[in-house]
């Protein structure tokens, strides 16, 4: 009887070790700190949120899905930010590459895709995708053309703690560099193009380019 119990215990232990060694939650570069919304609740990948600037005054405002001027797209295809807190942004979801716990949560320094929701008949224009580098603007604008959720052709992001709220980082992603350090990621900025504020990857502030700044954000449950 004792030998049977020991045998069964050893099987359970082996199963636990195997699960622990293969579980994506064990990635040493993933933080175990959850990302929280404005009410202090953990971000759930199955829920919808709005991204709001944590900065004040002229730097405030929600993020929204809008039409890029002269793009010719039949659907909204750009990621913009309002100039103030007076208008609500477009709801979106954060979709993790792996590690769906119970209950599922989004963690800092975790590879995620970002997807707008509620856009009818425009499913091909909802996933955040970094565009080509614009030398004149000295930035790569973020739009919603192309990219497949969970695949190598999509744009991958991480959420990290900022002085006020969080920063969004664009990173190589789990297919190109699953263990990349944060210094290989780029911070999402706000730049101004054609009088509207766009989300983009930029590296510096220059007077000739007008208002542009690294974006710090909060997450508001939609």
Secondary structure, DSSP 8 states (H G I E B T S, - for coil): -HHHHHHHHHHHHHHHHHHHHH-GGG-TTS-S-B-B-TTS-B--TTS-EEEEE-S-GGG--BEEEE--TT---SS--EEEE-SSTTS----EEEEESS---SS---BTT--EEEEE---TT-GGG-B-EEEEEETTTTEEEEE-SS--TTSTTS-EEEEEE-SSSEEEEEE--TTT-TT--GGGSEEEEEEEETTEEEEEE-----GGG-S-EE-EEEEEE-
